[in-house]
Amino acid sequence: MKTSINFKAVKTGSEAHNFRRKIFDYIRKELTEKNEYWVESKISDRLKSIEAYCKEKSGRKLQKNAMPVREAVVVIKENTTMQDLHRLSKRLEEELRIRIFQIAIHKDEGHYDKDSREWKSNYHAHLVADWQDLETGKTLKHQSFHYSKMQDITAECLEMERGVSSSKGRLEAIEFKIQKKENELVLLNNKIAQMKAELKSKKFADLIVKENDFLGFSRIKTDKTIKNYERVFKSYNTELLKNKEILQSKTKIITELQQKNTDLTKEVSLLKNKLSGILSNITVYTNEKNAYFNSVKDTIIKAIQFEKFKQPKLFDTTKEKLITIVDRICKKLSEENNIPFSSLEEVFKNPDSSLEIFSLLNIGDHRIQYNTEDIPVQQKRKKIKRS
């Protein structure tokens, strides 16, 4: 399955759309509960900060035609998690200085296939980004190779196939249209040839209605003959259209299955190669493990920031209640992002990671441990205690 990412100037109604603050007629409401959201700040607040920083840094106001806040739609898989998108956000910031401050995963959009009438989900995510250059205060300037790198990073982080470049895509689209028109021409010529052959056959001679006039001469009855031909042509046309629709439907199903098979084969091959490399190289294994635990830690931090953004008063409480809140957040993260229980345990065993997480709550240097002794694997639930 291919992915792509394309940033454009953020729209006025972006937040209303992304966070489903309005009712839209092109979504399935029963699937909206599967959507996921993360916010660091509102677009209006971020824009004010950008304008103030630009004035402070450069001494000038932000240009009117500047696009300091941009939004991208990213094609994702059904099982893409918020953790995956946080990992993508981190890479975009580290390598291209693009800072993501809003993420919305949409799983309630799509369309019904006109042939099979089956629902085809359009899994995608909206990434809203701060496009300000922190060194100059102006907007970031990227060249074409940066945008190409952006596609590479997205495909790597989401473990998906990279989409084709725009120029190649346009060329393929044109070639496809040419081929399609050529095929239509061949079908049309065949149809004309078939009609001509049948018109010359004895079968169509029977459609001609003749009557004798008052002098006894046989003459063709034009109006009745034309009606006979119209009736037969209509029947032929209906049959041709029906066969064409059936052929198109079957061809489409076969193509989709072949594409799915190709995508799965590539994904399995990629995972096998990655696993082989990790198992055969201890350095690669260690780096992969550390990168994963850092990703889990970052996901926890961003989730806490999001909860503080939504309910700031909730965090104005005792240390014991704050720890309970963190426990609830971690449980939700584990379920939504398929994070193993042991991974959360490892993150909180690390003093630096634990300190970084709890510094968000002004608790200080506290370590979290998950008490899992004497609890069946199927019924494990996270319990947090301070040490």
Steps between C-alpha positions, in 0.01 A plus 500: 500500500638840399507813714558867425517832683430843356496822702281795401386819671265414785132569432269711717275208591783254556443444872124464455560231238793323664347476847143441380353810660235507229283235337620408152289307248796313350597303811360193672401616848522150650871488406589842644572348841801326340662836420790617716618852581801677648543875552787704638341840432219663304576635154403855602727488806792359301458767231516775763820347641652480152418863424641619834820296457550630144471859624740428788756314287502701176360832613233477230145377478427168336433548128135495397556230239694275740368154586635446854245228583454214255307177490569165337278203427695176544383167360519238777414134561208375704735406785710820495519635856544839658843381613597446134394856416686644800808317373445656157456843660827465686690408180346794312615735776849352528574490127282773346425727801125453449322497838167314516261632766171331402421147380164349406459139386186452291344158452143610428547630143477303178253404229276217382628309198257558214527139383516292818334764726759416766638773727856599408666680791729793434746472789698820539640743755510880513827652621497873581849652514685810616701609193709768673879507481610547863834649389355782289138526616386472138338201335709195416645479151517152348625387162368220282734236647368584848147412387629177350668421831172574674337217303787264589471579872123448494526162328774386739323609821164353397661186352322551170604522137599844374269663245631591156632849426251749360662516155507123469143479625380751239682313224347169607156660514536634145626165372209328669249735336658444159485122547141525616398701195680256271313210659171683461580558132572130447172402668312756291652372176416142596145600578461680166645202312264265684201720423596522131538123479163441659336760281621312194384165635172336412387552860461873444339446160205356690448837670411664171124530464366485141149555376341489154357822367173527304687414180638181660861622531689408820625808687681547834284636781743759636339587836452137608848399383662786697309398814625141463861619467467739800365219717787265409768771539363588846516137605858465373608821672351394835679165483833664410477743793410222741797286392730800518396581860549138610845489339604829662382386843687169483815667364494755783464232768788298352722811482428591864578148618823494302603835649423384854704187439793709373480738797488215753793324332710817517402562863590142604832524315579833666423366847707186441800704387464733795471212746801327347708815530398556861568143609840480327636832625502580871563872434200522270291311757601738780435807288161369390405420858606844628322673214181309579510580872566866420200493269285355780628767740426780251150362445434502876629857531286624210194323640548670839546837327178440306305417817639812670396703197145362514452498878757724673303504828511121519875515565470751784483227765706282733800290399310179564217602267746616236663158501155343457437729202829394341402137558171555316674676211752217468225238497322684219824538303575131534160406357488755216863468386557129563782579743594189702472520876871413535599801286321743730665330793846545345442870432405572860790293633737742330569786749556760227182409315296491820636839607424652158143373508425608856667838457193586291291460818744679732527185714877484501729199473263209546527162336198293402484125529224272374404234752416188298581221744240231555271638229398274208626623163145533364393717794805722547416859574744778563558604860731788580691569819763754590842394618 
